[in-house]
Amino acid sequence: MGYVNYKGPDLDRYIIGRERQWVTYKEGAELYNMPFWTFVHLAKEAKATMPLRKTAIVDIGMFDVYLESVAKREDKISRLELGGYKNAKREKKQ
């Protein structure tokens, strides 16, 4: 008795006609040009994943919103650190 070559679920059936854009982990990692596991961890942190049989798909819209919020948070932190550095430098000169 031979084994049947299983290709996985047909994701196009779930994606076509939807308002949201969904990608697999592999496609998302290639789309954002980042390592596979980094994309997986960030997608899970963003709560943008939806399990689908033995795989999962990621909502790109939610993932983008999460990345933008993280970037804004990082930007605020860096501004505070730079502002503190500049103020400390001015105090030393005086």
Secondary structure, DSSP 8 states (H G I E B T S, - for coil): ----------THHHHTT-SS-EEEHHHHHHHHT--HHHHHHHHHHTT-EEEETTEEEEEHHHHHHHHHHHHHHHHHHHHHHHHHHHHHHHHHH-
